[in-house]
Amino acid sequence: MTATPEIGLFPLPVVLLPTEQVPLHVFENRYKELVAECVAEDAPFGLVYADGDGLREVGTEAVVAEVLNRFEDGRMNIVVEGRARFRVDELTSGRSFQTCTSSPVLDSEDPADQETVERALELFDRLRELTSSDVESPDESPELSYALAARVELEPEVKQELLEATSERERLDRVCDLLVDAASAVERHRRAAERAATNGKVDLG
């Protein structure tokens, strides 16, 4: 697989999924330089999950979808959108920010079946109803798993797992399980709140 030209990296304790939009506050000088350059050239940068264990090997190309605020000192509030996935092949240097050569991460020929697609959409709609959310359901697409996962609050480690998976069938099965767990958690929380409201006792009127 052919490596791509160098891409600037923005390591964060955040995982950006393809199609997902995330707000960022850019304040460090090196990342102000990186983002300003990408905005000027309409180019992506690489958002890679980083924590105490270091930098992950698979990240997402991020494009600046909107600049919300620009400050005199160069700080910016922006919204980024996830595009293609990439693998960090080799870290490189020479800029104020970290760079790398990379190669694309592509899915295998393992699409989800229609039954799973319909189940996933039904589960998402059920979660929307339980939470009274106005988030719209996504249209069916070859990467429906990402479109759904981007609309639900998930732990970074779970999102990274989805990011690294190369089977849409396996990803969508996993997302279905996550949606079931999320709906169950909402229902448990609601029952607990109802019990708390009555002090755990039956109201005899």
Secondary structure, DSSP 4 states (H G I P E B T S, - for coil): -PPEEEEEEEEES----TT-EEEEEE-SHHHHHHHHHHHHHT--EEEEEEETTEE-SEEEEEEEEEEEEE-TTS-EEEEEEEEEEEEEEEEE-SSSS-EEEEEE----S-PPPHHHHHHHHHHHHHHHHHHT--PPPPPP-TTHHHHHHTTS---HHHHHHHHH---HHHHHHHHHHHHHHHHHHHHHHHHHHHHHHTTTS----
